[in-house]
Amino acid sequence: MKNVSNQKGSVFEKSSIQALEVSSRRVVVITGSSSGIGKSTAIAFAAAGWQVVATMRNPSSEAELRMIPNVDVLPLDVTNISSINAVFESVWQRFGRIDTLVNNAGYGLMGPFEETSPESIAKQFETNVFGLMNVTRAALPYMRAQRFGRIVNISSIGGRLGIPLYSSYHATKFAVEGFTESLNYELKPFGIDAILIEPGAISTEFLGRSADIAKPQEGSQYRSYFDRVYASFEKASKGGARPDVVAKKIVEVAQTKSPALRNPVGGGAEFLMAARKVLPDCAVHSLVKQQTRG
Ligand SMILES: NC(=O)c1ccc[n+]([C@@H]2O[C@H](COP(=O)([O-])OP(=O)(O)OC[C@H]3O[C@@H](n4cnc5c(N)ncnc54)[C@H](OP(=O)(O)O)[C@@H]3O)[C@@H](O)[C@H]2O)c1
């Protein structure tokens, strides 16, 4: 077993000593596996023969993934550092390798910026940006020690394209894009890639249970605008791609020797990201305005 160390202490060395053997299966750790893209991704990796560590905030309510022999379900909240460290220590001890990390956990804060509280915006960044960074920081000493690894960050078309009423959410996904693009350089010498998945509209709990909606009150000047645009989102979400389309792409990039940095997938993402590249901003804005009635 290779020695694992970082500047902060001996916790990783201790883990490496206790690791009994190295799994013959490739190992993936996924955050936010209780539903949607995360759950589909856990199922897809398991079907491809990987050892899956499906993490979630409330594992006690998970039944489906527990039925799959090569899936372990563990508690992890991306805003809780000790829960994150506990997962990586345990994975290292049990399997002795961490091939891929899928940073999927996230949710969408929606509403007019002016009517969104600073606390809601801070919480949105705590999960979508700082949470993703927390998990990445915990995985890296192990990946550096084994001299390989792939970090797959779930961004969005909203990481390269702003749509109305999602200013805070898009700010987090733009942050994830910049973070990942920069990180990729400094990890390459260790044999580690950091890459982006950019889903379009996907039918999940994103607009349901996972949405934090700052709906303008009656009398707000934003109210009729909000109602109109929100109706367009509901329509797009119902017609969105299935989460297993995204899951398939994630497994594909995890198994590809040299994946692209950016990987748009599903719900019109490929078309929109190609359009973003070639069209001027004014043309992209007209397209978004037309689609969202914004
Ligand atoms: N659906 C789309 O149209 C779409 C498009 C582009 C990008 N995305 C991105 O795809 C990712 C997955 O979203 P989804 O569409 O699959 O929605 P989803 O079904 O609502 O899944 C979101 C997952 O994130 C988890 N989560 C939230 N906060 C967490 C935290 N603090 N710690 C750990 N887990 C946490 C949720 O766990 P709980 O069960 O505990 O709440 C849930 O498992 C997100 O990053 C989202 O931004 C989605």
The ligand as a MOL file (V3000), in Angstrom:
LIG
                    3D

  0  0  0     0  0            999 V3000
M  V30 BEGIN CTAB
M  V30 COUNTS 48 52 0 0 0
M  V30 BEGIN ATOM
M  V30 1 N -32.1270 18.6490 -12.9220 0
M  V30 2 C -31.5590 19.5000 -13.7450 0
M  V30 3 O -32.2200 20.0170 -14.6780 0
M  V30 4 C -30.0990 19.8540 -13.5880 0
M  V30 5 C -29.4910 20.5590 -14.6440 0
M  V30 6 C -28.1580 20.9060 -14.5280 0
M  V30 7 C -27.4350 20.5550 -13.4100 0
M  V30 8 N -28.0530 19.8670 -12.3910 0 CHG=1
M  V30 9 C -27.2290 19.5450 -11.2200 0
M  V30 10 O -27.2750 18.1650 -11.0060 0
M  V30 11 C -26.9980 17.8800 -9.6320 0
M  V30 12 C -28.0200 16.8850 -9.1030 0
M  V30 13 O -29.3070 17.4610 -9.1610 0
M  V30 14 P -30.6170 16.6380 -9.5810 0
M  V30 15 O -31.1940 17.3150 -10.7630 0
M  V30 16 O -30.3220 15.1910 -9.6450 0 CHG=-1
M  V30 17 O -31.5870 16.9950 -8.3750 0
M  V30 18 P -32.0400 16.1220 -7.1090 0
M  V30 19 O -32.7430 14.8930 -7.5530 0
M  V30 20 O -32.7910 17.0860 -6.2820 0
M  V30 21 O -30.6880 15.7160 -6.3910 0
M  V30 22 C -29.9520 16.6160 -5.6060 0
M  V30 23 C -29.1710 15.8000 -4.6090 0
M  V30 24 O -28.2850 16.6760 -3.8800 0
M  V30 25 C -28.3690 16.3070 -2.5280 0
M  V30 26 N -27.9290 17.3670 -1.6270 0
M  V30 27 C -28.3880 18.6140 -1.4650 0
M  V30 28 N -27.7100 19.2530 -0.4980 0
M  V30 29 C -26.7960 18.3640 -0.0200 0
M  V30 30 C -25.7970 18.4070 0.9780 0
M  V30 31 N -25.6000 19.5020 1.7360 0
M  V30 32 N -25.0230 17.3150 1.1810 0
M  V30 33 C -25.2090 16.1890 0.4550 0
M  V30 34 N -26.1530 16.0670 -0.4840 0
M  V30 35 C -26.9320 17.1530 -0.7210 0
M  V30 36 C -29.8330 15.9270 -2.3150 0
M  V30 37 O -29.9250 15.1840 -1.1260 0
M  V30 38 P -31.2080 15.1220 -0.1490 0
M  V30 39 O -31.9910 13.9420 -0.6310 0
M  V30 40 O -30.6160 14.9240 1.2040 0
M  V30 41 O -31.9220 16.4190 -0.2850 0
M  V30 42 C -30.0670 15.1260 -3.5730 0
M  V30 43 O -29.6010 13.8100 -3.4220 0
M  V30 44 C -27.0000 19.2380 -8.9140 0
M  V30 45 O -25.6710 19.6560 -8.6870 0
M  V30 46 C -27.6900 20.1530 -9.9080 0
M  V30 47 O -27.2760 21.4930 -9.7630 0
M  V30 48 C -29.3570 19.5140 -12.4670 0
M  V30 END ATOM
M  V30 BEGIN BOND
M  V30 1 1 1 2
M  V30 2 2 2 3
M  V30 3 1 2 4
M  V30 4 1 4 5
M  V30 5 2 4 48
M  V30 6 2 5 6
M  V30 7 1 6 7
M  V30 8 2 7 8
M  V30 9 1 8 9
M  V30 10 1 8 48
M  V30 11 1 9 10
M  V30 12 1 9 46
M  V30 13 1 10 11
M  V30 14 1 11 12
M  V30 15 1 11 44
M  V30 16 1 12 13
M  V30 17 1 13 14
M  V30 18 2 14 15
M  V30 19 1 14 16
M  V30 20 1 14 17
M  V30 21 1 17 18
M  V30 22 2 18 19
M  V30 23 1 18 20
M  V30 24 1 18 21
M  V30 25 1 21 22
M  V30 26 1 22 23
M  V30 27 1 23 24
M  V30 28 1 23 42
M  V30 29 1 24 25
M  V30 30 1 25 26
M  V30 31 1 25 36
M  V30 32 1 26 27
M  V30 33 1 26 35
M  V30 34 2 27 28
M  V30 35 1 28 29
M  V30 36 1 29 30
M  V30 37 2 29 35
M  V30 38 1 30 31
M  V30 39 2 30 32
M  V30 40 1 32 33
M  V30 41 2 33 34
M  V30 42 1 34 35
M  V30 43 1 36 37
M  V30 44 1 36 42
M  V30 45 1 37 38
M  V30 46 2 38 39
M  V30 47 1 38 40
M  V30 48 1 38 41
M  V30 49 1 42 43
M  V30 50 1 44 45
M  V30 51 1 44 46
M  V30 52 1 46 47
M  V30 END BOND
M  V30 END CTAB
M  END
